[in-house]
Amino acid sequence: MRRSLHPSVPRAAARGVLVPTALACAAASALAPARAQSTPAPTPAPATATSSSGEASLPTLTITAPAERQGRASISGLGELPAWQSPVQASTFSREALHNAQVSRLADLTKLDASTTDSYNAVGYWDALSIRGFTLSNAYNWRREGLPINAETRIALDNKAAVELFKGTSGMQAGVSSPGGLVNLLVKRPEGRVRSALFSVQDSGAVLGAIDLSERFGPTQSPQAFGLRINAAAERLSTHIDQTRGRRQLLAVAGDWVLSPSTQLEAEFEHSTHSQPSVPGFSLLGDRLPSARDIDPGINLNRQPWTQPVVFRGDTATLRWTQALNADWRSTVTYGEQRLKTDDRAAFPYGCRSSGAYDRYCDDGSFVLTDYRSNGERRTTQSLLAQLDGRLDTAGLRHELAFSVLRNLHATRVGNYAFNDTLGDGNISGHFAPVSPAPDLSYAALQRKEQTTEFSARDSLTLTEATRAWLGVRHTRLQRSLTPTDGSTGTGLHDSVTTPWVALGHTIAPQTQAYVSWGEGVELVSVPFFFSYANQGTPLPIGKSRQTEVGVKGQGVWQDWHVQWGLNAFRITRPQDTDLNGEYVIDGSARHQGLEASWQGRQGAWGLWGSAMLLDATRRGSAQAGVNGQSPINVPDSVLRASLSRSFTAPLPLVAQLDLVHEGRRWVDAANTLRLPSWTRTDVSLRHTQAVGAAQTVTWRAGVSNLFGIRAWREASTSGGHTYLFPLMPRTVTLSAQLDF
């Protein structure tokens, strides 16, 4: 449970080898741009409809393919508003968009949205993201089908229909979470006949095979009453980094039963395993930032004869009952359960022995090599969500109302772990002698049990034809207990908190809205059971974050381009926890303020998508000298994502796509004396859909990530008080064939 060394703990890296292949050259020369964007999706039908007999019905059998990218998300809790009318910043990426962008793990979402960046993403470990400069908590900021899950595991994407990103303080959407935003995973559900098989290979040696099958069936009187969908995948994992061979498997089943025109029951289950050696990061060398050009990104510092893979196992299921009460009101009850098991181990580099510094390596490139082991970690999450939503008119005002109650139980059960530094020293060259393991489980960890009950209400008011208002409130009751594994006395927390959210939107032009919003969020922080803090293991006082956001969004046609765009400014302030004189306490606040812009459009054969963020993040109100006004580590000052696509008809139907990923400078140390340079990565891809029969097609995809083999440090995240540098992955070529039959 390396992450228990701090709020989260180590793992890292990326390595590379340049692979100048004929495919890379062909893709580069054939490319005239890249990334197809769908035009804005039409406004969906209401949640319920009325049959000719006046009976409420559910439109469950009408399937409309969603746009690849949408500027809205169900996790925002604002209903089915068009993107331009939603007073929040959110995005939904369909499975097709993920395929076309070469997204294979959740960490790759960083190439799709400018507000989303890496926050300790290592090969072989779980995914960690930062939104608007705040690292998302893997324990609190992730949702699946709208229910809380624990993301301290590796989550498969093969059975996911879409991934949603919500940006900003999420007090209305979640009772407890870090203020950056939320990630929600939508599961593939039965949708008529689907027969699809995927085969993919990489020049690194990775091989993937996956199937996706769906069908509807039933008795003569109800021929489509039942639906079934099966997804299965098996992959040999490998990267251009030394000794990263691994494997993963997924089996997922989803079904539904339309009992009547107004009643539907849905159930789904997935089982996944992921086993792969992890890759630790590089670091500062004394007071010096090493050049990424001088270090081989293919080096794996986790190279010992006794090194074992990190193993993630997960079982997750949901059961949902939807009942249309009448044409205007619907109730939904959803139960979800997640059971995770993790074996976390590595030969892990940490600190400098000669200087005693724990946050960097020695100036000669040496480091303390530790034997890290935490076996049999178990995490269980159980959630029950009851929702009621509908609409009514009172005093000439239209109200769209939503009420919910969420009961969530979580338990993290761990044992003592090993973090033994008596092995010897290693070196960033990767050339050091094998050492003997030290598997003694002598370090105590914290076990966590938590219960939350959340009551929420939301009202969307149509004040005039041009003006809307939104009011939301969530009341959360918290109960948490923390128990050390060394037998010492545990601690607990019993409290309740209320988080409001309000917004006002006004249509200033056709399909163009200006809006302003304000809201609060809550997060729970416990003192790390590490560094022998005087108050280790105790929960800190509940801290509230606050956000103000102003923006304008629109969609329409401009010079034959069908476009969707947005521009907004935000400010988030949250209490800052830190080490202060041997205690871990709340010390002032962190303020992140910035500008975001987005654009997507299509004109004929051309598609264009882009997003950008300018961010100013500083510390305020600290009792420590020299801290106020400083910027946090690993927060880029600017981010740009851009994609351009072009469809060709001759000599054969082809879509060429170009993706640009740019991140600005970021600080590496708390004193703001060392900065990572900015970097830009270019990815290209080609795809061709070929008809092979009356109802069969094959989609061929060829992609090259990091086309020009750029060497740069992509992030400088911290874990366990140590700063780790992760290089960009080297050029990687991926070929795939998707057969739909």
Buried (B, 14 or more C-beta within 10 A) or exposed (E): BBBBBBBBBBBBBBBBBEBEEEBBEBBBEBBBBBBBBBBBBEEEEBBBBBEEEEBBBBBBEEBEEBBBBBBBBBBBBBBEBBBBBBBBBBBBBBBBBBBBBBBBBBBBBBBBBBBBBBBBBBBBBBBBBBBBBBBBBBBBBBBBBBBBBBBBBBBBBBBBBBBBBBBBBBBBBBBBBBBBBBBBBBBBBBBEEBBBBBEBBBBBEBEBBBBBBBBBEEEEEEEBBBBBBBBBBBBBBBBBBBBBBBBBBBBBBBBBBBBBBBBBBBBBBBBBBBBBBBBBBBBBBBEEBBEBEEBBBBBBBBBBEEBBBBBBBBEBBBBBBBBBEEBBBBBBBBBBBBBBBBBBBBBBBBBBBEEEBEBBBBBEBBBBBBBBBBBEBBBBBBBBBBBBBBBEEEEEEEBBBBBBBBBBBBBBBBBBBBBBBEBBBBBBEBEBEEBEBBEBBEBBBBBBBBBBBBBBBBBBBBBEEEEBBBBBBBBBBBBBBBBBBEEEEBBEBEBEBBBBBBBBBBBEEEBBBBBBBBBBBBBBBBBBBBBEBEBBBBBBEBBBBBBBBBBBBBBBEEEEBBBBBBBBEBBBBBBBBBBBEEEBBBBBBBBBBBBBBBBBBBBEBBBBBBBBBBBBBBBBBBEBEEBEEBBBBBBBBBBBBBBBBBBBEEEEEBBBBBBBBBBBEBBBBBEBEBBBEBBEBBBBBBBBBEEEEEEEBBBBBBBBBBBEBBBBBBBBBBBBBBBBBBBBBBBBBBBBBBBBE
